[in-house]
Amino acid sequence: MAFQAVAKTTDIQPGTMKSVAAGGTKLLVAHVDGVFYAMQQRCPHLGGNLSRGRLEGKTVTCPLHKATFDLATGAVIDVAHLLFLKFKTKQAATYPVRIDGDAVMVDV
């Protein structure tokens, strides 16, 4: 599929993220240190809304069970957990992003 405009660069301020849709896929787009990242919106553990999670640098933490993912690669930094229980957590899907003028474009 080709790149699709999902937001304007001014819609996503540095250090924030936004829920968007592209090609029928719900995504979160984050703006970190001048770079935009796109990742699946739902946590691969139990479907928590990652766009409502905590953004710290290039990582996002799920609001449900605190799984943490690298925005650039989708790699699991910290598995989902509840108290002392840890749960197997799959890698999150990430998508290529490019900027075209003031448009944030994502290839889903």
N, C-alpha and C positions, 0 to 999 in steps of 0.2 A: 504494500500500500504506500502511497505517496505521503509526503509531509503535509500536515494539515495545521492551519492556524488555530490555536486554542486560547490565546490571550494576547494582550498587548504587554510589552515589557514594563510599562508603567502600572499595570494591574497587580504586579507581584513585586512588592518592595524587597530590597535586600534583607535577608534573614527571615523571610516569610515563605509560606507555601499556600497554594490555592487548589481547590478541587475543580477539575475540568473534565470534558468528555471529548473524545476523538474517535471517529469510526465506530461508535457504539461502545467504546471502552471507557470506563471511568478511571481517571488518572489523578495523581497529584503532581503539580509542578512546583518546584522549589527554586528559590533564587538565593544562591550562596556565593559571596565574594565575587560578584559579577558573572557567575556561571549559572545557567539554568539546567535543572535536572528533571526528568519525568520518570515516574514509577507507578506501578499499579496502585490504585487507591485502597484496595482491600488487603489487609494483612493475610499472608498465606497460612497463618496458624488457624484462626477462627473467624476471619473476615472483618476484624475491627477496621474502622475507618481511619486509615493512616493520616489523612489530611487533618484530622482532629487531634493527632498526636503531638509530640514535642519534637521540635526541630532544634538540633544542636550541631552547629558546624555542618558537616556533610552527612549527618546521620538523622534518621527519624525514628522515634520510639512509639510503638502502638499504645494507644490509651487503654486497651483492655488488659493485656497480659505482659506488657513491657518488653516485647521483642523489639530489638533495635537493628536497623538495616542501614547499609551504606548506600547513599543515594546514587553514587556513580556506577556501582556494580550490582546492587541488590543483595550483596553478600550479607549473611547474618552476622552481626557483631555480638549480639547477646540473644540467646534463645528466649522464647516465651516462658514466663514463670509466674507462679502464684505462691507466695510465702517461700517455702523451701522446695517446692515441687518444680521441676523443669520439664518443658515439653519440647518434643522434636519440632523444629521450625524449618520450613523450606525457604529457599532463597526467593526474594521478590523479583518480579519482572521489571526491567528498566527499558526505556525507549530512547532512541536518538533524538536530540533536540538541536535545532539551529535557529538563529535569529535572522529574520529577513526584514530589514527596516526596523519597524517597531513591533513586529509580530513575532510571537513565540510559536515556533512550528515544531510539531512532534510527528514522528513516523511510527505509527502503531502497527 
